[in-house]
Amino acid sequence: MTQVFAPPVQRAAGRSPFWRLVAVEARKLVGTRSDKLVLAFAPIFLVGMMLLFTLTQTNLASAGKQIGPLLIVVQIGLLLVFATVIKLVAGEWQYKSVQPTLLVQPSRMRYFLAQGTVLAGVWLVCTLVTFILFPVLIKSTATGLNHNYLLGMRPGWVLGVTMLATALVLLTALIISLLVPNTGGSLTVFFIVVPILMIARMALPEVFGLIYPLEAAWHLAGLGIGWAQTICSLVIWFALLGISLFRLQRRDAG
């Protein structure tokens, strides 16, 4: 009798395969009708923001002028995608829907890594879409202004800026959703505080560049103020990531 029931017991006691955890988190990303609608509308919103911040430009005489709108597009145009990410991460703790996952496998770091894998996929898709569409639109505008299209000479640099900017915005959304485990609160911070930081950074880059989450991307784009602002920004946001992971390990799931 023991031999008959041993295998199922062992399977129940064992950990779920990591790929299964990733699949579960991926399904959660589009788990509700509202999630599906938001993600379906997200590409339209992104293209609209690209059109707004590229076709309205009047001075594209330098590479910096041509890549500058990209940084704004990444932060504003991907808001709907990152809102879904925030809902996935923060909503799990707000509504205690994280309980079934932790019951199946108690390791919170494996749970976080599974979510991180899904977010990496989101980052890759957003990066590729932005990298493909933005140069086409900015080239069209530059041609209309009788300016040379300069980004085509350095596609690796453009891809690097796109990858870094998208990663930093996504990291910001993740940190906020971990520190504020409430969907409404996280969305409020992300939709209001982060754009305000962007505007403040444009007005006083020497001061607000120290805490602006995308400062490293602006630096890579050649539009940064200096290494002090870039390093300080990275230290602050990676410290916040460490604090959020520390709190994740000790947060009450019940």
C-alpha positions in Angstrom: 0.0 0.0 0.0 2.8 2.3 0.8 4.4 1.8 -2.6 1.1 2.6 -4.3 0.7 6.0 -2.6 4.4 7.1 -2.3 4.8 8.6 -5.7 1.8 11.0 -5.5 2.8 12.0 -2.0 6.3 12.7 -3.2 5.0 14.7 -6.1 2.8 16.7 -3.8 5.6 17.4 -1.4 8.0 18.5 -4.2 8.3 22.0 -5.5 6.5 23.1 -8.6 8.7 23.3 -11.7 9.9 26.9 -12.3 8.5 27.0 -15.8 5.1 26.3 -14.3 5.4 29.2 -11.9 6.3 31.4 -14.9 3.3 30.2 -16.8 1.0 30.9 -13.9 2.4 34.5 -13.5 2.1 35.0 -17.3 -1.6 34.0 -17.2 -2.2 36.4 -14.3 -0.9 39.3 -16.4 -4.0 38.8 -18.6 -6.1 37.2 -16.0 -9.1 39.6 -16.2 -11.1 41.2 -18.9 -9.8 44.6 -17.9 -6.2 43.4 -18.2 -6.9 42.1 -21.7 -8.5 45.4 -22.7 -5.7 47.5 -21.3 -3.0 45.4 -23.0 -5.0 45.4 -26.3 -5.2 49.2 -26.2 -1.6 49.6 -25.1 0.0 49.5 -28.6 -2.5 52.1 -29.9 -1.6 54.4 -27.0 2.1 53.8 -27.6 1.9 54.6 -31.3 -0.2 57.7 -30.4 2.4 59.0 -28.0 5.2 58.3 -30.6 3.3 60.3 -33.1 2.8 63.1 -30.6 6.4 63.3 -29.5 8.0 62.8 -32.9 5.9 64.5 -35.6 5.6 67.7 -33.5 9.4 68.2 -33.3 10.8 71.3 -35.0 14.5 70.9 -34.3 16.2 67.6 -35.1 19.5 68.9 -36.3 21.6 66.7 -33.9 21.5 63.1 -32.7 20.7 64.2 -29.2 17.6 66.1 -30.5 16.5 63.0 -32.4 16.9 60.6 -29.6 15.5 62.9 -26.9 11.8 62.2 -27.7 12.5 58.5 -27.3 13.1 58.9 -23.6 9.8 60.6 -23.1 8.0 58.1 -25.3 9.3 55.2 -23.2 8.1 56.8 -19.9 4.7 58.1 -21.2 3.8 55.7 -24.0 4.2 52.5 -22.0 2.2 53.6 -19.0 -0.7 51.2 -19.8 1.7 48.2 -20.0 3.3 49.1 -16.8 -0.1 49.7 -15.1 -0.8 46.1 -15.8 2.5 45.1 -14.3 1.7 47.1 -11.2 -1.7 45.5 -11.0 -0.1 42.1 -11.2 2.5 42.7 -8.5 0.7 44.9 -6.0 -2.7 43.4 -6.5 -1.5 40.0 -5.4 -0.7 41.3 -2.0 -3.7 43.6 -1.7 -6.3 40.9 -2.4 -4.2 38.1 -0.8 -4.3 36.2 -4.1 -0.7 35.4 -3.5 -1.7 32.8 -0.9 -2.3 29.9 -3.4 1.0 30.4 -5.0 2.9 30.4 -1.7 1.0 27.4 -0.6 2.2 25.5 -3.7 5.8 26.6 -3.2 6.7 28.6 -0.1 9.8 30.2 -1.5 9.1 33.9 -2.0 12.3 34.4 -4.0 11.2 31.7 -6.5 7.9 33.5 -6.7 9.6 36.8 -7.3 11.9 35.3 -9.9 8.9 33.8 -11.7 7.3 37.2 -11.8 10.7 38.7 -12.9 10.9 36.3 -15.8 7.4 37.4 -17.0 8.5 41.1 -16.6 11.6 40.4 -18.6 9.4 39.2 -21.4 7.3 42.3 -21.2 10.5 44.4 -21.2 11.8 42.6 -24.3 8.5 43.1 -26.3 8.3 46.8 -25.3 11.9 47.4 -26.2 11.6 45.7 -29.7 8.4 47.5 -30.6 9.8 50.9 -29.5 13.1 50.3 -31.3 11.3 49.3 -34.5 8.7 52.1 -34.7 10.4 55.1 -33.2 13.2 55.4 -35.7 10.7 55.2 -38.6 8.7 58.1 -37.2 11.6 60.3 -36.2 13.3 59.8 -39.6 10.1 60.9 -41.3 10.0 64.1 -39.2 13.7 64.8 -39.8 13.3 64.4 -43.5 10.3 66.8 -43.5 12.5 69.3 -41.7 15.4 68.8 -44.2 17.6 67.5 -41.5 19.8 64.5 -41.9 18.6 61.3 -40.1 21.5 60.6 -37.7 20.2 57.7 -35.6 20.6 55.3 -38.5 24.4 55.7 -38.2 24.3 54.3 -34.7 21.6 51.7 -34.3 23.4 49.8 -31.5 23.4 53.0 -29.4 19.8 53.6 -30.1 19.0 50.0 -29.1 21.0 50.4 -26.0 19.3 53.6 -24.9 15.9 52.0 -25.7 16.7 48.9 -23.6 18.1 50.8 -20.7 15.2 53.4 -20.6 12.6 50.7 -20.8 14.3 48.6 -18.1 14.5 51.5 -15.7 10.9 52.5 -16.1 9.9 48.8 -15.6 12.2 48.6 -12.6 10.6 51.7 -11.2 7.1 50.3 -11.6 8.2 47.0 -9.9 9.8 48.8 -6.9 6.8 51.0 -6.4 4.4 48.0 -6.6 6.5 46.1 -4.0 6.9 49.0 -1.6 3.2 50.0 -1.9 1.3 46.7 -2.0 -1.9 48.4 -3.0 -3.0 48.7 -6.6 -4.6 52.1 -6.3 -1.7 53.5 -4.2 1.0 52.1 -6.6 -0.8 53.4 -9.7 -1.2 56.8 -8.1 2.5 57.1 -7.3 3.6 55.8 -10.7 1.2 57.9 -12.7 1.7 61.1 -10.8 5.0 61.2 -8.9 7.2 59.7 -11.6 6.0 62.0 -14.4 6.3 64.9 -12.0 9.9 63.9 -11.5 10.5 63.9 -15.2 9.1 67.5 -15.5 11.2 68.6 -12.5 14.3 66.9 -14.0 13.8 68.9 -17.2 13.5 72.1 -15.2 16.3 71.5 -12.7 18.4 68.6 -13.9 21.3 69.3 -11.5 19.0 68.8 -8.5 16.3 66.3 -9.6 18.6 64.3 -11.8 20.0 62.9 -8.5 16.7 61.1 -7.9 15.2 60.7 -11.3 14.9 57.0 -12.1 15.8 57.3 -15.8 18.9 59.5 -15.3 21.2 56.7 -16.4 19.3 56.4 -19.7 19.6 60.2 -20.3 23.3 59.9 -19.6 23.7 57.1 -22.1 21.8 59.2 -24.7 24.3 62.0 -24.2 21.7 64.2 -22.5 22.7 63.7 -18.9 24.1 66.3 -16.6 27.0 64.4 -15.2 28.2 61.2 -13.5 27.2 62.4 -10.0 23.6 62.6 -10.9 23.7 59.2 -12.8 25.5 57.3 -10.0 23.3 58.9 -7.2 20.1 57.9 -9.1 21.3 54.3 -9.6 22.3 54.0 -6.0 19.0 55.3 -4.7 16.8 53.1 -6.9 18.8 50.0 -6.4 18.7 50.6 -2.7 15.0 50.9 -3.0 14.9 47.6 -4.8 16.9 46.0 -2.0 14.5 47.4 0.6 11.5 46.2 -1.4 12.9 42.7 -1.6 13.7 42.7 2.1 10.1 43.7 2.8 8.8 41.1 0.4 10.5 38.3 2.4 8.7 39.4 5.6 5.3 40.6 4.3 2.3 38.9 5.8 0.5 36.9 3.0 -2.5 36.1 5.2 
